């Protein structure tokens, strides 16, 4: 089973982001909830090549305005 280690960074915000382990790869346009914020994924790229079943990704997000 693959494990995706995803580093989330939030643009134009003081939000600290975070690092999360997921069982599926995030997708551009996906809305995620982190704390009290809904975030939209706007970019994803691989940080380093996969190692076994571990994938290392970076996801840039923006806060979803209500």
Beta strands, then each sheet from edge to edge (+ up, - down):
strand 1: 3-10
strand 2: 18-22
strand 3: 31-34
strand 4: 37-51
strand 5: 54-63
sheet 1: 2+ 1- 5- 4+ 3-
end
